[in-house]
């Protein structure tokens, strides 16, 4: 547990120390430190609230659905299926959180089960973060390779209205 605390503090301390060494501006540094505290304490709350809100609003189809408000039976069936999908997703979220809470509470206060659960969580988080880093590196390499070869200027489709407007003024 001690090392997790050190790692968490390191996430905040290392960038601040780098900023001090590179820029040496005190007032901006104070803003960064105060912002870090608000992020540290409010972040988990907002994360949970936004996850629950987004899951409960999964059936909000008000954007990009022109014509679905008409009274046809096909649209009614589609809306019913979206409501069922919403119910299933929210139910899975609630049930898995209950299962995880019961599992953690049933482990008791002994050190070994808590340590195993902590290691499993750290491994899952590490795998998730490494996958994100790997995929972003692949994307950046792909972008870098595509920008190095061929045209460096973006191409404009002259069939579009914007393309014709650009041609008119260039």
ZAKOL-564956 format. One record per atom (N, C-alpha, C, O): x, y, z. Coordinates in steps of 0.05 Angstrom, whole numbers, plus 5000, padded with zeros to 4 digits. Example, Ala and Ser with C-alpha at 12.3 -4.5 7.8 and 13.67 -1.06 7.14 Angstrom:
526448865156
524649105156
526449345156
528549345169
525749555142
527349795143
525850015157
526850235161
This chain:
501649765000
500050005000
501750255000
501050454988
504050235014
505850465015
506850534987
507150774981
507450334971
508550384945
506450504926
507150664908
503950434930
501850554914
501550854920
501051014903
501850914946
501751194954
504051354942
503751574933
506451234943
508851364932
508451404902
509151614891
507351194888
506951224859
504851434853
505151584834
502751444869
500651654864
501751934868
501152114853
503351964889
504552224893
506652294872
507052524864
507952084862
509952124840
508652224815
509852374799
506152144810
504752234786
504452544787
504452674766
504152654811
503752934813
506453084817
506853304808
508252954832
510753094839
512653114816
513953324813
512952904799
514952914778
514353134758
516153284751
511853164747
511353394729
511753664742
512753854729
511153694767
511553944781
514454004783
515354234779
516053814790
518953854792
520153914765
521954084764
519253784744
520253844717
519554134710
521154274698
517054214717
516254484711
517954694726
518654894715
518554634751
520254814767
522954844754
524055064752
524154624746
526854634734
526754774707
528654934702
524754734691
524754854664
523855144663
524955304648
521755214679
520555474675
520855664698
520955904694
521055564723
521455734747
519555964749
520456194755
517055924746
515056134749
513256054772
511855854771
513356214794
512056134819
509056144818
507755964828
507756354807
504856384808
503456164792
501356064800
504656084770
503355874754
503755604768
501955434767
505955574782
506455334797
504455304820
503455074825
503755524833
501655504854
498955424842
497555264855
498255524819
495755444806
495755154799
493755014802
498055044790
498254764784
497854594809
496454394808
499154674830
498954524855
496054524866
494954314873
494754754866
491954774875
490054614856
488154484865
490654624830
489054474811
489454174815
487554014811
491854094823
492353804828
490753704851
489653484851
490453874872
488953784895
485953764888
484653564896
484953954872
482153924865
481653684847
479653544849
483553634829
483353394812
483453144828
482052954823
485253144848
485652904865
483052834881
482352604883
481753044891
479352984908
476752974892
474952824900
476453134871
473953134856
473952934834
471752854825
476152844824
476352664801
474752414804
473052354786
475152254825
473552014828
470552054829
468951904819
469752264843
466952324845
465752384817
463652274810
467052564802
466052624775
466152384757
464252344741
468152214760
468251974743
465951794748
464651694729
465251744773
462951574779
460351704771
458651574759
460051964776
457552094769
457152094739
454952044729
459252164724
458952174695
458551894683
457051864663
459751684694
459251414684
456351334688
455151234670
455351384712
452551314717
450651474700
448751374689
451251734697
449551904681
449551814652
447451804639
451951754641
452051674613
450751414608
449451364588
450951224628
449550974624
446551004626
445050874611
445651184644
442751224646
441551384623
439151374618
443251534609
442351684586
443051554559
443151694539
443551294560
444451164536
442251154514
442851124490
439751194522
437551184502
436951464491
435051494476
438551664498
438151934487
439051934458
441451934452
437151924441
437751914412
436852164398
436052164375
437052384412
435952634401
437852764381
436952944366
440252674379
442152784359
442452594336
442752354340
442352694312
442752534288
440552334282
441152134268
438152374291
436052184286
433652324274
431352294284
434052464253
431952604240
429852414229
430552224215
427452454236
425252294226
424452064244
422551924238
425852014265
425151784283
422851854301
421751674314
422152104303
419952174321
417252114308
415152154321
417252044283
414651984271
413451724283
414951574296
410951694280
409551484294
409551204281
407751054286
411451144264
411350884251
412050664271
413350704291
411150424264
411550194282
414450114282
415550014302
415850154260
418750084258
420350254278
422050154292
419650514278
421050694297
420450624326
422150644343
417950544331
417250474358
418750224367
419650204390
419050024349
420549784356
423449854360
424749744378
424550034344
427350124347
427750254374
429750204388
425850434382
426150564408
425850364431
427350384451
424150164428
423849954449
426449794451
427249724473
427649734429
430149574430
432349744443
434049634458
432450004438
434450174451
433950194481
435850194497
431350194489
430750194518
431649934531
432649934554
431349714517
432249454528
435349454530
436349354550
436649564510
439649574511
440549744534
442349674548
439149974539
439850144561
439449994587
441250004605
437249854590
436649714615
438849494620
439749464642
439549354599
441549144602
444249264610
445549154628
445149484598
447749604605
447749714633
449649674648
445649854641
445549954668
445349734688
446549744710
443849524682
443649294701
446349154704
447149084726
447749114682
450448994684
452349164701
453849064717
452249424697
453949604712
453349584742
455149564759
450749594749
450049584777
450649314789
451649294811
450049094775
450548824785
453448774789
454248664810
455148854770
458048804773
459248974796
461048884810
458149214800
459149374823
458249244849
459849244868
455849134850
454948994874
456648744879
457448694902
457148594858
458848344861
461548424871
462648284889
462748624859
465448714868
465448804897
467248744912
463448964904
463249054932
462848834952
464148824973
461148634945
460748404963
463248244965
463948144986
464648204942
467148054943
469248184960
470648054976
469548444958
471548594974
470748595003
472548565020
468248615010
467348615038
467548335050
468048315074
467148135034
467247865045
470047765049
470547565063
471947895037
474747815041
475747875069
477647755078
474348045083
475148105110
477448305111
478148435092
478648315135
480848505138
483548375139
485448505147
483748125130
486348005130
488048115107
486948215087
490648095110
492448235092
492648095065
492748225044
492747825065
493247685040
491147725019
491847774996
488547695025
486547735004
486548024993
486148064969
486848215011
486948495001
489348534983
489148684964
491548414990
493948434974
493548314946
494348434926
492248084945
491747954920
489848124903
490248154879
487748224915
485848394900
487248644890
486748734867
488948764907
490449004898
492248934875
492449094856
493648704876
495448634854
493848584828
494648674807
491548454830
489848414807
488948674795
489048714771
488148864812
487249124802
489549274789
489149404768
491849264801
494249404790
494949284763
495549424744
494849024760
495448884735
493348964714
494149024691
490848964721
488749044702
489149334693
488849394669
489649514711
490149794704
492649814687
492649964667
494749674694
497149684678
496749574650
497749694631
495249364647
494749254621
493049454604
493549494580
491149574617
489449774603
491150004594
490850094571
492750114612
494450344604
496450264583
496950424565
497750034585
499649954565
498349914538
499549974518
495949804538
494549774512
493950044500
494250084476
493150244516
492550514506
495150634495
495050764474
497350604510
499950714500
500750584475
501650714456
500550314473
501350174449
499650254425
500750304404
497050274429
495350354406
495850644398
495750704374
496350814417
496951094410
499551114395
499951274377
501550944403
504150944389
503850844361
505050954342
502150634357
501650534330
500350744313
501050784290
498450884325
497051094310
499051314302
498951414280
500751394321
502651614315
504651524294
505351684277
505551274295
507451174275
506051174247
507251244227
503551084247
502051084222
501651364211
502051414187
501051554229
500651824220
503351944211
503452084191
505451884225
508151984217
508951874190
510052024174
508551614185
509251494160
507551614137
508651654115
505051654142
503351764120
503952054115
503552144092
504952204135
505552484130
508252524117
508852734105
510052324120
512752344108
512752284078
514352404064
511052114069
511052044041
508952194026
506852264036
509452254000
507452373983
507052673989
508852813998
504552763985
503853043989
503853104018
502852964035
505053334024
504953434052
502553624056
501853684078
501553724034
499253904035
496653754035
496553554021
494753834050
492153684049
490853724022
490953934010
489553524013
488053533988
485153623994
483953544014
484153773975
481353863978
479753743956
480453753932
477553623963
475753503943
474253743929
472753883942
474853773903
473754003889
470753973883
469454153874
469653743889
466753703884
465153823907
462753853904
466353873929
464853983952
464454283949
465854413933
462554383964
462054673963
464454833974
465155043964
465754723995
468054864006
470354863986
471755063983
470654633972
472854623952
472354823930
474254953921
469954853921
469355053900
469755333910
470655513895
469055383935
469455643947
472455713949
473255933943
474055513957
476955553958
478055603931
479755783927
477155453911
478155493883
477355773873
478855903859
475055873881
474156133872
475956353883
476656543868
476856333907
478456543919
481456503917
483056673926
482356273906
485256233903
486256263875
488556243870
